[in-house]
Amino acid sequence: MKKVLVVYYSQTGQITSVVDSICEAIQSEGISVSRECLRTEQAYPFPWPFFRFLDVFPESVYLDPPALMPLSVSPDDDYDLVVLAYQVWYLSPSLPMTAFIKSAAGQKILEGRPVVTVIACRNMWLMAQEKMKKMLNDAGARLLDNVALVDSQSALVTFLTTPRWLLTGNKGTQGGVLPPAGVAESDVASAARFGSALASALENDLEKIGEPLLTGLEAVKVDTRLIASEKIGHRSFLIWGKLLRAIGPQGAPLRQFVLAIYAVFLVCMIITVVPITMALKFLLKPLLKKGLEREREYFEAPSGSSNNRMKDFLHE
Ligand SMILES: Cc1cc2nc3c(=O)[nH]c(=O)nc-3n(C[C@H](O)[C@H](O)[C@H](O)COP(=O)(O)O)c2cc1C
């Protein structure tokens, strides 16, 4: 019997719901699924106090792993496929997932193994997946596919609804002016198609070939208007992150003070850089078209955005 390991971490339960959806579909085809829900020694709070939320950004960006609680699965177990389901923190994989990949147990599990990454986040995941690719490559894993589920509301709306959700715990499902935050429930439910496609591929030993298993299922859709913002934002995170790490560890008083200055800078940057780069992209579209298409293709690899196999794996 084929065996799949699904590793994930979730604060609000969003990634857990995506994992449920995918795992149920895999298991219904008679494939064994082990789930590893990551726990850090020092739990991250939810909802987040404002400064605690900001204070994890340097370590997230520099991939400094926090200590993990021991895994419930044995690193010596043999899996046919590993699914890593992660959320993005500051344009980087969330710290618990980084910690898993960099841990001795994680390295042992990943070495030589086919891997599928599944992201659920607000809408900015491109730089995070670049870092993920590098970490997986360093661990000797073979990345076959990437799925990215995002909040389908506009960047402006999610700029309000996501922080409200993360800082207060209020997702906004009670019928207010703004739509609820997070990945739409229908998108979470239809993630089952990825589970069915993975099960079908495993039944045919396709994971051994090394080709993507989830093409034709609209696994990712890159919004090319956000590429420049992600690149600029990430560069600025590296500069501020270096400074903040040099000042002291998380919670150090001077670091909190500089974080307060950084918070003002960050808000200014988000409300200026994102709309300006999006507007410039729109105005220069005819000139940038070819380059943007190349970038889209690059960031949508390996699974792509085409939908020609959707009908084969539809779940009612
Ligand atoms: C500290 C922090 C930073 C985040 N940074 C990003 C980000 O850079 N890009 C993004 O699209 N989402 C970002 N998010 C949203 C998360 O990716 C995710 O959607 C949300 O935290 C819910 O995930 P979970 O409940 O499964 O843990 C961030 C969330 C947190 C807590």
The ligand as an ORCA input file, in Angstrom:
! r2SCAN-3c Opt
* xyz 0 1
  C       3.209     36.690     11.012
  C       2.400     36.519      9.749
  C       2.882     37.012      8.537
  C       2.148     36.810      7.363
  N       2.687     37.224      6.151
  C       2.045     36.914      4.993
  C       2.652     37.217      3.738
  O       3.770     37.708      3.635
  N       1.951     36.904      2.601
  C       0.706     36.329      2.651
  O       0.132     36.100      1.585
  N       0.137     35.994      3.832
  C       0.767     36.272      5.001
  N       0.194     35.923      6.212
  C      -1.093     35.166      6.230
  C      -0.802     33.653      6.383
  O      -0.085     33.181      5.270
  C      -2.052     32.782      6.576
  O      -2.942     32.994      5.535
  C      -2.775     33.043      7.876
  O      -1.832     33.261      8.914
  C      -3.679     31.873      8.284
  O      -2.934     30.661      8.293
  P      -3.116     29.435      9.270
  O      -4.332     29.653     10.082
  O      -3.271     28.225      8.424
  O      -1.910     29.366     10.150
  C       0.889     36.144      7.410
  C       0.410     35.667      8.637
  C       1.150     35.834      9.781
  C       0.614     35.271     11.095
*
